[in-house]
């Protein structure tokens, strides 16, 4: 699939999700055996928050082997996440990367409230850089995504061979993905 076809497929999957009660992605024995024997070929990488309300495979109505999902609180992009993206794009040939933030993100909220404690501080430190002096919760969530997109573009480069890297916000109440 081309980058544009992948983005269209993700958008169409989210539209189906908005009116569905179950995921129509293929999780059959056939696809499990195929991916076990022939490897994975995900058409998109989704970097998103660990929040249990944000499940990319459902949000985009996908099945086994379709998405390479990287989940970390606050959808922060440190070297390990960037390495995972490089692997998916370079070795698995995923042409699209989506940095998917969400409304009511607890990690962004923690950053807005202070520095965090112990290991959480590593996450809030990143988010502080991303949001600067922003105090509005929803704007801060969007700035955090935009910062992640910028970091991914810097790490993966540009040009016709580079993956398409886009940001999006998932509304946990409505289920809608808004593309930034």
Secondary structure as GFF3:
##gff-version 3
##sequence-region A 1 180
A	DSSP	alpha_helix	3	18	.	.	.	ID=ss1
A	DSSP	alpha_helix	29	38	.	.	.	ID=ss2
A	DSSP	beta_strand	44	48	.	.	.	ID=ss3
A	DSSP	alpha_helix	56	59	.	.	.	ID=ss4
A	DSSP	beta_strand	67	71	.	.	.	ID=ss5
A	DSSP	three_ten_helix	73	75	.	.	.	ID=ss6
A	DSSP	alpha_helix	79	90	.	.	.	ID=ss7
A	DSSP	beta_strand	96	102	.	.	.	ID=ss8
A	DSSP	alpha_helix	106	113	.	.	.	ID=ss9
A	DSSP	alpha_helix	120	131	.	.	.	ID=ss10
A	DSSP	alpha_helix	137	156	.	.	.	ID=ss11
A	DSSP	beta_strand	164	170	.	.	.	ID=ss12
A	DSSP	beta_strand	177	179	.	.	.	ID=ss13
###
